[in-house]
Every structure is written in C-alpha cells, then in structure tokens.
Amino acid sequence: MPVSLSDKTLDTLPEGIAVPEYDRAALTPGILHIGVGNFHRAHMAWYLDRLFGAGEGHDWAIVGAGIKQFDAARREALKAQDWLTTVVELDPAALTARVTGAMVDFCEIDGAALVARMVDPSIRIVSLTITEGGYFVDAETGGFDKSNNEIAADAENPDDPETVFGLLVKGLKARRDAGLEPFTVLSCDNLPENGHVAKAAVVGMAELIDPALAAWIAANVAFPSGMVDCITPATGPREIALVQDRFGVADKAPVVCEPFRQWVLEDNFPQGRPALEKVGVEFVPDVAPYETMKLRILNAGHAAIAYPSALLGHHFVHEGMQDPDVEAWLKALMRSEVIPVLPEIAGVDFDAYLEKCVERFANPEVGDTIARLCLDGSNRQPKFVLPTVREALEAGSAVQGLALEVALWCRYCAETTRGEITLEDERAGALQAAALKAQTDPSAFLALTDIFGRLGDAPRFVEAFAAALADLDEKGPRAVLQEYVAAQA
C-alpha cells in the first residue's frame, strides 16, 4: 500500500526516497511566495530544501499564497500533507524522488490574509510565479498596461484589491505606514528583465492610487531580475500514479521535472537573502545576457518545434525531437538566425547550450506535450521570438527562418478552426480569424499589433512571412522544413 505523505509518515516512506534532513518545526518564514505551482515547487522550493538540508538559512522558509480559485484547490491538497511535495526528477538513466519541506504554511485565499502576511516583519522577500502573461504588459509599448480593466478596478478600490499588484501595493503601503523596511519583490517568472517588469507593474499600479507612494516604492523597494529554468510538466493522473506506483507515496500534488535546473540572480536583496549560492544558484551583476540566451534559445526553441510538430501529428515533445526534420530545423534556425544576434557572455558557449537544450527536449521521461508548448502563443511569441526578429532586422541579418516560425504558428492557428485541436490562448478568436484571412492576405496576421507591434510595417519580414505561408500551403510543413535546413548547410 502506498504511504500517504505527511510529517508523521516521513520516517516510514519506502527506501530510496530522499526526505528533509532538517527539523521542519524549527524553520521560520522569510519568503512569501505567490503562485505555488509546479514550477515553483520544482525550482525555488527545491533549492531552499537543499539549502536547509545543508544546515543553512532556516529562517527563510516559504509561506505559500495565491489569489485564484485553483490556488485554493492546491492549498487544500498541500495542507492535507503538511505542505510537503514529492519532486520526481525524470532522468532517463534513473528516476529519483525527493520529498521537499521548504514550505511551512499557505495563506488562506483571501486578500486581507495575504496583505497581513506581507506586513509580517519576518517576511523579507515576496516572490512571484504568476505566468508570463500575468504582468499586464502592453504589447505595443512594452510598459505596464494601466488601462486594463482589472488594474483600473483596483485603482478605484485600493483598499480591497484583487490583482497581485494591487495587493503588493497595499502590502508595501502598510509596511511603510508601520515604519517597517519594505520587502524585496522577486519575480521567478520566465520573461525578459522580469525584475524590471515587476517594478513597472508595482510602481505603475501605485501611481494610479497614490503618486507619493509610487515614488517611495520606486526609491526603496528592490526588484532583482533572475533567469529561471527547469522543464516542469503539468501534474495529472499519470504523474500521481507514477509517484504512487514507482515510489510508493500517495501524494495529492506531486511534481515531476527534468534533472536540470538553472537560476541566475542579480544580488540585490537589501533585507537579506538565503545563501543560495551554496546550492548552485549563480549571483551576477547583470542577469540580462543570461535571460536573453535562455529565452531566445530554450524558450524560442520550444516554440520553434511546437507548431511544426503539431502540424506533423506529434503528441509528445520527445517524439517531435525524434523526427529528424524537426530536430534539424531547430538547430539550423538557432545557429543561422538566433545565436548570431545574441549578446556574448564571457565563458558561455551558445552552441553547447543549444546542444544541452536539444538533449533536454529529447528526454522521453519528461512526457512534456506538444499541446503544452503551443499554449498561449500570443504571450510567448512577443517575449521569446519577436525580439530576435527585430534585432535581426536592425542588424540586416537573415529572417527567413524566423518568418517561417511565425508562419508555422499562423498555420497552426488556422488548423485549430477545424475543431480537432483547441487553440488555448486568451486571444484565440482574434488569432483564428486573422490566420484564416492570412490564407489569402498574409498581412492580416501581422496586423495584430497587440502581438506584433510594428513588424507588419517591416517589408523584409512581411515578404519573408508571406513567402513562408505560400510555401507551407503549397508544399506542406515537412518539405518546407527540409528546404530551410538544406539552404543553411
């Protein structure tokens, strides 16, 4: 019989499962984390668990938090097992399991309770994993979207906010008014310059409520940027059964992830921080080049394989990578058009990083799906792919492959109108309508300025995109991938 996970059962778990090597009862909170999803528990919580196990940082335990209905379900699942999580690393050589215990509490899903935790002097970092699309970024300007209806509602009712940023502003105001030092706001989301984006959102929200408070936040609150990386699939019946059947643990909310992690952080924590460098986190003066490398090779690489793989009928990511045309296309695109416009990083070999990404994508144990990679393209493309397009255009370098990537996305959006595939995207209706129009007028897709900005006015990219769409319609995705690869040889 599988053992139900809890503090009381840790000593009775089957052999071979790593468990916390520290007294969890002696931990005290130092971090409030909003968005206790799989990635957070495979990444930040995993690093802290290792640090605590090394006898360090026991005053930096995590208090979880959330504001969505799904957060309430996650809270209840974790509460039943004393906030413990089984993390399974999907190494093809041998799967391993570790029970992590870095989280010691989880706020009630209530705004007032969350703000009360923010005002607790022991909380010195408030960290966020709220997805790339959760920062209210204006695609046209790249700044904070103050006109968003949710933001406007919080600005009108600052005492009872419903957005993360309204709550952060309320919490920071309460700390200021109580004479407490402000907490550091640490974004752990996968977007460029996440610290700057978080600061723009918090300060922008405050400006709508109280300009003097906004000025105080801008002058006194730290928003370090960081690059985060660990492929972490969603948890479903398959993953719950894996933990139960393979490891003998009944965990209501386990996490599975690849056996690779990276975390690069700017060292800007005025109220202190855990000594994460002792467990592999890199602290650097400027994280931007590392972010750019990861976003434009790994994340853009995911996008590059997602849409052709979907059009070619592949279900799992590793199946896509087993297709020689998909793998060759990914490598050719990255080496020909992406890596050439990346800023150099001393001591980092971009080609070696690409090969590591290819190895990670091909890991069959991860079980990541092509459908997941296709999610939310309207938020991901502007962050992962389109910046490279703009820089390549400015540099006068090639954009044919980048245009083909966008054309494959367009073709995928059009295919979803047949009803066999659901387009999971907040802009699904607009994307599908534009993709269908693009079959006769390619400019219709690039006319989505909330996604593409002014790229529809760039003749070289427009021409390459139109040519790629025409080739896809005439020859099909496989032949077009093969022709691109051959042209780069």
C-alpha positions, 0 to 999 in steps of 0.5 A, spaced: 500 500 500 502 506 498 504 511 504 500 517 504 505 523 505 505 527 511 510 529 517 508 523 521 509 518 515 516 521 513 520 516 517 516 510 514 516 512 506 519 506 502 527 506 501 530 510 496 526 516 497 530 522 499 526 526 505 528 533 509 534 532 513 532 538 517 527 539 523 521 542 519 518 545 526 524 549 527 524 553 520 521 560 520 518 564 514 522 569 510 519 568 503 512 569 501 511 566 495 505 567 490 503 562 485 505 555 488 505 551 482 509 546 479 514 550 477 515 553 483 515 547 487 520 544 482 525 550 482 525 555 488 522 550 493 527 545 491 533 549 492 531 552 499 530 544 501 537 543 499 539 549 502 536 547 509 538 540 508 545 543 508 544 546 515 543 553 512 538 559 512 532 556 516 529 562 517 527 563 510 522 558 509 516 559 504 509 561 506 505 559 500 499 564 497 495 565 491 489 569 489 485 564 484 480 559 485 485 553 483 490 556 488 485 554 493 484 547 490 492 546 491 492 549 498 487 544 500 491 538 497 498 541 500 495 542 507 492 535 507 500 533 507 503 538 511 505 542 505 510 537 503 511 535 495 514 529 492 519 532 486 520 526 481 526 528 477 525 524 470 532 522 468 532 517 463 538 513 466 534 513 473 528 516 476 529 519 483 524 522 488 525 527 493 520 529 498 521 537 499 519 541 506 521 548 504 514 550 505 511 551 512 504 554 511 499 557 505 495 563 506 488 562 506 485 565 499 483 571 501 486 578 500 486 581 507 490 574 509 495 575 504 496 583 505 497 581 513 502 576 511 506 581 507 506 586 513 509 580 517 516 583 519 519 576 518 517 576 511 523 579 507 522 577 500 515 576 496 516 572 490 512 571 484 510 565 479 504 568 476 505 566 468 508 570 463 502 573 461 500 575 468 504 582 468 499 586 464 504 588 459 502 592 453 504 589 447 505 595 443 509 599 448 512 594 452 510 598 459 505 596 464 498 596 461 494 601 466 488 601 462 486 594 463 480 593 466 482 589 472 488 594 474 483 600 473 478 596 478 483 596 483 485 603 482 478 605 484 478 600 490 485 600 493 483 598 499 480 591 497 484 589 491 484 583 487 490 583 482 497 581 485 499 588 484 494 591 487 495 587 493 503 588 493 501 595 493 497 595 499 502 590 502 508 595 501 503 601 503 502 598 510 509 596 511 511 603 510 505 606 514 508 601 520 515 604 519 517 597 517 523 596 511 519 594 505 520 587 502 524 585 496 519 583 490 522 577 486 519 575 480 521 567 478 517 568 472 520 566 465 520 573 461 525 578 459 528 583 465 522 580 469 525 584 475 524 590 471 517 588 469 515 587 476 517 594 478 513 597 472 507 593 474 508 595 482 510 602 481 505 603 475 499 600 479 501 605 485 501 611 481 494 610 479 492 610 487 497 614 490 503 618 486 507 619 493 507 612 494 509 610 487 515 614 488 517 611 495 516 604 492 520 606 486 526 609 491 526 603 496 523 597 494 528 592 490 526 588 484 532 583 482 531 580 475 533 572 475 533 567 469 529 561 471 529 554 468 527 547 469 522 543 464 516 542 469 510 538 466 503 539 468 501 534 474 495 529 472 493 522 473 499 519 470 504 523 474 500 521 481 500 514 479 507 514 477 509 517 484 504 512 487 506 506 483 514 507 482 515 510 489 510 508 493 507 515 496 500 517 495 501 524 494 495 529 492 500 534 488 506 531 486 511 534 481 515 531 476 521 535 472 527 534 468 534 533 472 536 540 470 535 546 473 538 553 472 537 560 476 541 566 475 540 572 480 542 579 480 544 580 488 540 585 490 536 583 496 537 589 501 533 585 507 537 579 506 537 573 502 538 565 503 545 563 501 543 560 495 549 560 492 551 554 496 546 550 492 548 552 485 544 558 484 549 563 480 549 571 483 551 576 477 551 583 476 547 583 470 542 577 469 540 580 462 545 576 457 543 570 461 535 571 460 536 573 453 540 566 451 535 562 455 529 565 452 531 566 445 534 559 445 530 554 450 524 558 450 524 560 442 526 553 441 520 550 444 516 554 440 520 553 434 518 545 434 511 546 437 507 548 431 511 544 426 510 538 430 503 539 431 502 540 424 506 533 423 501 529 428 506 529 434 503 528 441 509 528 445 515 533 445 520 527 445 517 524 439 517 531 435 525 531 437 525 524 434 523 526 427 529 528 424 526 534 420 524 537 426 530 536 430 534 539 424 530 545 423 531 547 430 538 547 430 539 550 423 534 556 425 538 557 432 545 557 429 543 561 422 538 566 425 538 566 433 545 565 436 548 570 431 544 576 434 545 574 441 549 578 446 556 574 448 557 572 455 564 571 457 565 563 458 558 561 455 558 557 449 551 558 445 552 552 441 553 547 447 547 550 450 543 549 444 546 542 444 544 541 452 537 544 450 536 539 444 538 533 449 533 536 454 527 536 449 529 529 447 528 526 454 522 521 453 521 521 461 519 528 461 512 526 457 512 534 456 506 535 450 506 538 444 499 541 446 503 544 452 508 548 448 503 551 443 499 554 449 498 561 449 502 563 443 500 570 443 504 571 450 510 567 448 511 569 441 512 577 443 517 575 449 521 569 446 521 570 438 519 577 436 525 580 439 530 576 435 526 578 429 527 585 430 534 585 432 535 581 426 532 586 422 536 592 425 542 588 424 540 586 416 541 579 418 537 573 415 529 572 417 527 567 413 527 562 418 524 566 423 518 568 418 517 561 417 516 560 425 511 565 425 508 562 419 508 555 422 504 558 428 499 562 423 498 555 420 497 552 426 492 557 428 488 556 422 488 548 423 485 549 430 478 552 426 477 545 424 475 543 431 480 537 432 485 541 436 483 547 441 487 553 440 488 555 448 490 562 448 486 568 451 486 571 444 484 565 440 478 568 436 482 574 434 488 569 432 483 564 428 480 569 424 486 573 422 490 566 420 484 564 416 484 571 412 492 570 412 490 564 407 489 569 402 492 576 405 498 574 409 498 581 412 492 580 416 496 576 421 501 581 422 496 586 423 495 584 430 499 589 433 497 587 440 502 581 438 506 584 433 507 591 434 510 594 428 513 588 424 507 588 419 510 595 417 517 591 416 517 589 408 523 584 409 519 580 414 512 581 411 515 578 404 519 573 408 512 571 412 508 571 406 513 567 402 513 562 408 505 561 408 505 560 400 510 555 401 507 551 407 500 551 403 503 549 397 508 544 399 506 542 406 510 543 413 515 537 412 518 539 405 518 546 407 522 544 413 527 540 409 528 546 404 530 551 410 535 546 413 538 544 406 539 552 404 543 553 411 548 547 410 
